[in-house]
Amino acid sequence: MDSRVAPTVIGHDLDQILFLHVSPPATLVTGAPNPKHAQWKKKDQLLLSWLRLSMMEPVLASVANFSTSLTVWRALEQRFSSQIKARLLQLKG
């Protein structure tokens, strides 16, 4: 987890979505829309917007098709963790 991202995410009460991978609330047993799902989606889209706005164009292009903050976050983790591992191996050598 990036030490620059965590305080903002936690400060806006979005950490459950991004770091704890809390799934969106399901529809109600009656089949009616769950009001908690609407709240979750609103938070998720706020976080997604913030993540996209904080990216430079080449990085944004690589995640532009993802529709949730968690899918963007996971893609970024995968992309940059391999670069970090490669850099660590280079430094060790």
Protein Blocks (a to p, Z undefined) as FASTA:
>chain_A
ZZklmmmmmmnopmmmmmnopacddddfkopacfklmmmmmmmmmmmmmmmmmpcfklmm
mmmmpcbfklmmmmmmmmmmmmmmmmmmmmmZZ
